[in-house]
Amino acid sequence: MTARYIGLNASTGQQLSDLDHIRQSIRKILTTPLRSRVMRREVGSLIPDLLDKPLNGKTRMQVMAATVMAISAWEPRVELARVQLQTGEEASELFVDLELTRRDGPAAGQSANLLVPLKG
């Protein structure tokens, strides 16, 4: 199956495949603080407020819940099946590991895994 190109990389302007575009959109949603966008105050997530807290069990659950709420509200192309947090090689790296099912277009019904950086 060849990749469909549907979006642009926000940093480079290069074309992105549909799954890479979804990854970019999810990262933007998750890393945008609520009430920080002038014309769309409700877009974003609680995650930026949680990132500087100790990464204990309570904070991990809050980040995972904030991930589910934000993606469910703002990314209609996917349905989440699993959300996990992963730390990177560096102590400052944090990723959300998503298992999702596509809802849109020719990829509807297909499963995918995305690793989305939250910081680092």
C-alpha angles and dihedrals in degrees: 000000000000121000118255114223112220108148148032131246106252091219104040106021090232120139118268129205116242093259093047089049090053090049091051092048093049091049091051091049094047097045097044112096115232114260092017098108112083100215097028107039094166095058116102138042144265091249097097088059091052101046097084094049120097109278096239128139094277094051092045090055091047091051092048092048091048089050093053093046095048097044092045090052101041112024109062093171093075143047116206121233100170138008124192134164123231131186121219132228089273117063090235095057120099127172136182112223110209132191109194145166120227117238099185141077126329091338093059111135095019120124123228138177121220130187107203121189115229097179140348 
